[in-house]
Amino acid sequence: MRIEIEDEVKAFIRERPEKDRRVIGEHIERLTKHPDAQGNIKRLKTRKPRWRMHISSKFVLFYYVVDDTVYIDHIMSQELAHKNYGKISRSSPGKIIFITACAGNESAHA
């Protein structure tokens, strides 16, 4: 599988400390083996197929698959994700929730 990562997700990852970037990268690499990827991955109950991956009890990554490509379109803290699961799981693949991170304060805007 190929991996495509939205620019907002890349920016979020770049803002993390080196250790978090490394761990996130290792988890993203696992998605090349979708649907057999290992980890805390769950298919969401949505109209179009979407998945979420928990990363080290700190972050949640959201993605969808088209043909042979995994599209990663959301990443956020686990706390923020749990507050926004309903919004995320109802969004269409390709619709990005804008994520901002500033001095450890994160927010998502639909």
C-alpha positions in Angstrom: 0.0 0.0 0.0 1.1 3.6 -0.7 0.7 6.2 2.0 -0.6 9.8 1.3 -0.5 12.3 4.2 -2.4 15.5 4.2 -0.4 18.7 4.7 -2.1 19.5 8.0 -1.1 16.1 9.3 2.5 16.6 8.2 2.5 20.0 10.0 1.1 18.5 13.2 3.8 15.8 13.2 6.6 18.3 12.5 5.6 20.3 15.6 6.0 17.2 17.9 9.2 16.4 19.8 11.6 14.0 18.1 10.6 11.0 20.1 6.9 11.5 19.2 7.7 12.0 15.5 9.6 8.8 15.5 6.8 6.8 17.1 4.2 8.3 14.8 6.4 7.5 11.8 6.7 3.9 13.0 2.9 3.6 13.3 2.4 5.1 9.8 4.8 2.6 8.3 2.6 -0.2 9.6 -0.3 1.1 7.5 1.6 -0.1 4.3 0.3 -3.5 5.4 -3.4 -2.5 5.6 -5.7 -4.4 6.2 -3.2 -6.6 8.0 -1.5 -3.8 9.9 -0.7 -4.4 13.5 -1.7 -2.0 16.3 -4.7 -0.5 18.0 -6.7 -0.1 14.8 -10.4 0.0 14.6 -12.8 0.4 11.7 -15.2 3.3 12.4 -19.0 2.9 11.9 -19.3 5.4 9.0 -21.1 5.4 5.7 -17.8 5.2 3.9 -15.0 3.0 5.3 -12.7 4.9 7.7 -10.3 3.7 10.3 -8.6 5.1 13.4 -5.2 4.1 14.9 -4.3 4.9 18.5 -0.6 5.8 18.8 1.1 5.3 22.2 -2.0 6.4 24.2 -1.1 10.0 23.1 -2.4 10.5 19.5 -5.1 9.2 17.2 -4.6 8.9 13.5 -7.6 8.7 11.1 -7.4 7.4 7.6 -9.3 5.9 4.7 -8.3 3.6 1.9 -8.9 3.9 -1.9 -7.6 1.1 -4.1 -3.9 0.6 -3.0 -3.5 3.9 -1.2 -3.9 4.8 2.5 -5.0 8.5 2.9 -4.1 9.9 6.3 -6.3 13.0 6.8 -6.5 13.6 10.6 -4.2 13.3 13.6 -4.7 14.8 17.0 -4.2 14.2 20.7 -6.1 11.3 22.1 -8.0 13.6 24.4 -9.1 15.9 21.6 -10.0 12.9 19.4 -12.3 11.5 22.1 -14.1 14.8 22.3 -14.5 14.9 18.5 -15.2 11.3 17.5 -18.7 12.0 16.3 -17.6 14.9 14.1 -14.7 12.9 12.6 -16.6 9.7 12.0 -19.3 11.7 10.1 -16.9 13.6 7.9 -16.4 12.3 4.4 -13.0 10.9 3.3 -11.0 13.8 2.1 -12.8 16.4 4.2 -10.2 17.8 6.6 -10.8 19.0 10.1 -8.4 21.9 10.5 -6.0 21.1 13.3 -4.0 23.8 15.1 -1.4 23.2 17.7 0.2 26.0 19.6 2.3 25.7 22.7 0.6 22.4 23.6 -2.9 23.7 23.1 -4.7 21.9 20.3 -8.1 22.6 18.8 -10.0 21.2 15.8 -12.3 23.2 13.6 -14.8 21.7 11.2 
